[in-house]
Amino acid sequence: MGIGLTHYIVLSAILFGLGIFAIITRKNAVLVLMGVELVLNSANINFIAFAKFNKMNIDGHIAAIFVIMLAAIEVAVALAIVLNIYQNYKHINVDEIDSLKD
């Protein structure tokens, strides 16, 4: 019994669910960003798994690399915003932030 496509989809669904749970329930901006990363990683697992079980098609790998680049850019921009929020409000609780202007 080998690892099939179903195993990858189940793992991806678990990661996606945990990511959505982290995004919805967390108030700390860094933890929300970690939830977004979990969601993006679950998409990457799906891309690679479908590419593997579709005669090793390279399109899934290219899509996964694109998502990894997007995640790196998202982290850089989001951390800059989080640092700006911390400088202005002295906390990073996303529920209490109305705007970046004072």
BALOMAR-435569 format. One line per field, with one value per residue: residue number from 0; residue in three letters; x, y, z of N, C-alpha, C, O, CB in turn. Coordinates in steps of 0.05 Angstrom, whole numbers, plus 5000, padded with zeros to 4 digits. Glycine has a CB too. Example, Ala and Ser with C-alpha at 12.3 -4.5 7.8 and 13.67 -1.06 7.14 Angstrom:
! BALOMAR-435569
num c(0	1) .
residuo c(ALA	SER) .
nc1 c(5264	5257) .
nc2 c(4886	4955) .
nc3 c(5156	5142) .
cac1 c(5246	5273) .
cac2 c(4910	4979) .
cac3 c(5156	5143) .
cc1 c(5264	5258) .
cc2 c(4934	5001) .
cc3 c(5156	5157) .
oc1 c(5285	5268) .
oc2 c(4934	5023) .
oc3 c(5169	5161) .
cbc1 c(5226	5282) .
cbc2 c(4911	4988) .
cbc3 c(5181	5114) .
END
This chain:
! BALOMAR-435569
num c(0	1	2	3	4	5	6	7	8	9	10	11	12	13	14	15	16	17	18	19	20	21	22	23	24	25	26	27	28	29	30	31	32	33	34	35	36	37	38	39	40	41	42	43	44	45	46	47	48	49	50	51	52	53	54	55	56	57	58	59	60	61	62	63	64	65	66	67	68	69	70	71	72	73	74	75	76	77	78	79	80	81	82	83	84	85	86	87	88	89	90	91	92	93	94	95	96	97	98	99	100	101) .
residuo c(MET	GLY	ILE	GLY	LEU	THR	HIS	TYR	ILE	VAL	LEU	SER	ALA	ILE	LEU	PHE	GLY	LEU	GLY	ILE	PHE	ALA	ILE	ILE	THR	ARG	LYS	ASN	ALA	VAL	LEU	VAL	LEU	MET	GLY	VAL	GLU	LEU	VAL	LEU	ASN	SER	ALA	ASN	ILE	ASN	PHE	ILE	ALA	PHE	ALA	LYS	PHE	ASN	LYS	MET	ASN	ILE	ASP	GLY	HIS	ILE	ALA	ALA	ILE	PHE	VAL	ILE	MET	LEU	ALA	ALA	ILE	GLU	VAL	ALA	VAL	ALA	LEU	ALA	ILE	VAL	LEU	ASN	ILE	TYR	GLN	ASN	TYR	LYS	HIS	ILE	ASN	VAL	ASP	GLU	ILE	ASP	SER	LEU	LYS	ASP) .
nc1 c(5017	5016	5030	4978	4942	4899	4918	4952	4915	4883	4921	4932	4881	4876	4918	4899	4851	4871	4900	4860	4831	4870	4874	4823	4814	4857	4887	4934	4979	5023	5013	4967	4991	5021	4980	4962	5006	5003	4957	4974	5016	4986	4960	5005	5020	4977	4984	5034	5022	4980	5009	5047	5015	4996	5025	5075	5074	5100	5075	5049	5092	5115	5074	5074	5125	5117	5078	5108	5145	5109	5091	5138	5144	5097	5105	5148	5125	5081	5105	5132	5088	5067	5109	5104	5053	5064	5100	5067	5023	5041	5028	5007	4956	4906	4852	4843	4862	4849	4864	4924	4939	4949) .
nc2 c(4976	5040	5111	5150	5195	5212	5214	5258	5298	5297	5311	5363	5386	5385	5420	5466	5475	5484	5530	5567	5567	5590	5641	5662	5660	5683	5740	5765	5795	5770	5716	5710	5718	5671	5634	5647	5631	5575	5563	5576	5538	5491	5495	5491	5437	5411	5428	5403	5349	5337	5346	5305	5258	5264	5245	5267	5323	5387	5435	5439	5443	5490	5526	5519	5539	5592	5607	5602	5643	5686	5682	5695	5748	5769	5761	5796	5847	5846	5842	5891	5924	5906	5922	5977	5985	5968	6008	6053	6039	6007	5954	5892	5876	5857	5867	5915	5955	6009	6045	6063	6115	6170) .
nc3 c(5000	4979	4983	4963	4920	4951	5003	5002	4990	5036	5075	5057	5063	5118	5134	5109	5136	5189	5179	5163	5211	5244	5221	5229	5285	5313	5344	5343	5298	5275	5283	5251	5201	5200	5195	5144	5115	5124	5095	5043	5038	5039	4990	4957	4967	4943	4889	4876	4887	4850	4804	4807	4803	4753	4709	4718	4705	4692	4704	4754	4789	4773	4786	4842	4855	4840	4878	4925	4917	4918	4971	4999	4985	5005	5060	5070	5058	5094	5144	5146	5150	5199	5234	5228	5250	5303	5319	5320	5354	5395	5403	5370	5361	5320	5322	5347	5314	5275	5234	5197	5202	5246) .
cac1 c(5000	5032	5017	4963	4933	4880	4934	4961	4892	4875	4940	4927	4856	4881	4933	4882	4833	4886	4907	4836	4826	4889	4867	4798	4813	4880	4886	4962	4983	5043	4999	4950	5009	5028	4957	4962	5027	4993	4938	4990	5029	4966	4957	5029	5018	4958	4997	5054	5009	4967	5030	5059	4997	4987	5047	5098	5071	5116	5059	5044	5116	5118	5054	5084	5147	5105	5065	5130	5155	5088	5091	5161	5138	5076	5117	5164	5107	5064	5122	5136	5063	5066	5128	5092	5032	5076	5112	5045	5004	5056	5018	5000	4929	4893	4824	4843	4875	4829	4878	4952	4943	4941) .
cac2 c(5000	5064	5136	5158	5223	5217	5221	5286	5316	5298	5328	5391	5396	5390	5444	5488	5480	5496	5557	5583	5570	5610	5668	5672	5662	5697	5769	5774	5797	5750	5690	5711	5713	5643	5621	5651	5613	5548	5561	5575	5512	5470	5498	5479	5408	5403	5431	5383	5322	5333	5344	5278	5237	5270	5238	5286	5348	5408	5458	5441	5451	5519	5540	5518	5558	5619	5611	5606	5671	5704	5681	5710	5777	5775	5763	5821	5870	5845	5848	5920	5936	5899	5939	6004	5984	5967	6034	6072	6031	5992	5926	5883	5863	5866	5875	5942	5973	6020	6056	6068	6143	6180) .
cac3 c(5000	4976	4988	4940	4918	4973	5027	4998	4992	5064	5089	5048	5075	5147	5135	5101	5159	5210	5170	5165	5240	5255	5211	5241	5315	5325	5344	5339	5269	5267	5282	5227	5179	5200	5184	5115	5105	5124	5072	5018	5036	5031	4961	4945	4968	4921	4863	4872	4886	4824	4783	4810	4794	4726	4691	4725	4691	4705	4710	4783	4802	4767	4803	4870	4858	4839	4904	4944	4913	4928	5000	5009	4981	5024	5087	5072	5060	5118	5168	5146	5161	5228	5248	5229	5270	5330	5325	5325	5374	5416	5403	5343	5362	5295	5328	5357	5295	5257	5211	5202	5207	5273) .
cc1 c(5018	5016	5004	4956	4914	4895	4943	4938	4883	4894	4937	4902	4860	4897	4916	4863	4847	4894	4883	4828	4844	4882	4843	4800	4836	4877	4914	4967	5003	5030	4980	4967	5017	5005	4955	4984	5018	4974	4954	5005	5010	4961	4981	5029	4999	4970	5017	5042	4995	4987	5043	5041	4986	5011	5070	5097	5085	5099	5053	5068	5121	5099	5063	5107	5137	5092	5086	5141	5135	5088	5115	5156	5117	5086	5133	5146	5091	5081	5129	5111	5060	5085	5117	5070	5043	5088	5090	5028	5016	5044	5012	4974	4912	4864	4822	4855	4853	4842	4908	4959	4935	4927) .
cc2 c(5025	5089	5146	5187	5231	5226	5250	5305	5319	5315	5357	5402	5402	5416	5469	5495	5493	5525	5576	5588	5591	5638	5679	5677	5678	5727	5781	5773	5776	5722	5688	5706	5684	5626	5624	5634	5584	5544	5559	5549	5490	5471	5486	5449	5398	5406	5409	5355	5317	5332	5316	5257	5243	5267	5258	5311	5370	5432	5461	5451	5481	5535	5541	5538	5587	5626	5616	5634	5691	5705	5696	5740	5785	5778	5789	5845	5870	5851	5877	5934	5930	5917	5968	6005	5984	5994	6054	6065	6015	5964	5918	5868	5874	5875	5904	5963	5983	6031	6059	6097	6151	6207) .
cc3 c(5000	4983	4962	4940	4941	4998	5025	5001	5021	5080	5082	5061	5105	5150	5129	5124	5182	5204	5173	5195	5252	5246	5225	5271	5327	5324	5339	5309	5259	5265	5258	5202	5177	5189	5154	5102	5104	5100	5046	5016	5030	5001	4946	4945	4946	4894	4857	4870	4859	4801	4784	4798	4766	4707	4694	4708	4706	4714	4740	4798	4798	4784	4832	4874	4857	4866	4926	4942	4923	4958	5012	5006	5001	5052	5090	5075	5086	5143	5169	5157	5190	5244	5249	5249	5298	5338	5333	5350	5397	5421	5374	5343	5339	5300	5336	5338	5276	5231	5218	5207	5235	5270) .
oc1 c(5033	4992	5018	4962	4915	4886	4942	4941	4875	4886	4938	4901	4849	4890	4919	4859	4836	4893	4885	4820	4836	4885	4842	4789	4833	4866	4916	4962	5000	5037	4976	4959	5020	5009	4949	4979	5025	4975	4947	5008	5018	4957	4978	5037	5005	4968	5016	5050	4998	4982	5049	5051	4968	5017	5083	5117	5083	5109	5053	5066	5129	5106	5059	5107	5146	5094	5082	5146	5142	5084	5112	5163	5119	5078	5131	5151	5088	5071	5131	5113	5052	5078	5121	5067	5033	5086	5094	5020	5002	5049	5010	4971	4905	4852	4801	4857	4841	4832	4916	4981	4915	4919) .
oc2 c(5030	5088	5149	5202	5254	5244	5265	5327	5340	5332	5375	5426	5421	5432	5490	5519	5511	5542	5598	5610	5607	5657	5703	5697	5687	5737	5804	5753	5766	5707	5667	5692	5673	5606	5605	5622	5569	5523	5543	5538	5471	5451	5473	5436	5377	5388	5397	5339	5296	5318	5305	5239	5229	5285	5265	5320	5372	5449	5484	5465	5495	5556	5561	5551	5604	5648	5632	5647	5711	5726	5710	5755	5807	5796	5802	5863	5890	5864	5888	5953	5948	5926	5981	6025	5998	6002	6071	6082	6011	5952	5935	5849	5898	5889	5916	5986	5966	6027	6058	6104	6140	6219) .
oc3 c(5019	4989	4942	4959	4950	5013	5045	5013	5030	5096	5100	5069	5115	5167	5142	5130	5195	5221	5183	5202	5269	5261	5232	5281	5350	5304	5331	5296	5237	5246	5247	5184	5155	5176	5140	5081	5085	5087	5028	4993	5016	4988	4925	4925	4934	4877	4835	4854	4848	4782	4762	4784	4757	4691	4674	4697	4731	4729	4750	4818	4816	4794	4845	4895	4872	4876	4944	4962	4936	4970	5032	5025	5013	5067	5111	5092	5099	5161	5191	5173	5206	5265	5270	5264	5316	5361	5350	5364	5417	5442	5357	5328	5339	5284	5333	5346	5262	5209	5241	5214	5245	5290) .
cbc1 c(4981	5043	5038	4939	4918	4863	4958	4974	4869	4874	4969	4925	4834	4897	4957	4866	4821	4912	4917	4812	4829	4918	4862	4776	4814	4906	4876	4982	4992	5067	4984	4935	5033	5035	4931	4968	5053	4978	4919	5010	5043	4940	4953	5054	5009	4932	5011	5075	4989	4947	5051	5065	4975	4975	5038	5124	5041	5138	5032	5036	5140	5114	5027	5092	5168	5084	5047	5152	5161	5061	5092	5186	5128	5054	5135	5181	5087	5052	5148	5142	5038	5072	5155	5081	5014	5098	5128	5028	4983	5055	4993	5023	4916	4893	4812	4857	4898	4813	4866	4968	4928	4965) .
cbc2 c(5000	5066	5158	5141	5228	5193	5202	5289	5306	5269	5319	5392	5375	5366	5443	5482	5454	5480	5557	5570	5543	5603	5666	5652	5635	5688	5779	5757	5825	5750	5684	5739	5731	5634	5632	5681	5616	5542	5585	5599	5507	5474	5527	5490	5399	5419	5458	5383	5319	5356	5365	5272	5234	5299	5237	5271	5355	5417	5457	5414	5435	5524	5527	5490	5554	5620	5588	5585	5676	5695	5652	5702	5782	5753	5739	5824	5870	5817	5831	5930	5924	5870	5939	6011	5959	5945	6045	6074	6014	6007	5923	5866	5869	5844	5857	5943	5959	6043	6083	6057	6160	6183) .
cbc3 c(5024	4948	4999	4937	4891	4979	5030	4971	4974	5076	5081	5018	5072	5159	5116	5076	5168	5216	5142	5150	5254	5247	5180	5236	5326	5312	5371	5354	5262	5286	5308	5225	5181	5229	5197	5108	5122	5150	5072	5018	5063	5047	4953	4959	4996	4923	4861	4895	4909	4819	4787	4839	4814	4724	4662	4720	4687	4686	4695	4793	4792	4737	4800	4877	4835	4817	4912	4941	4883	4917	5010	4993	4952	5024	5092	5047	5036	5120	5167	5118	5146	5232	5234	5201	5266	5331	5302	5301	5362	5442	5422	5332	5389	5275	5350	5383	5280	5271	5202	5179	5186	5291) .
END
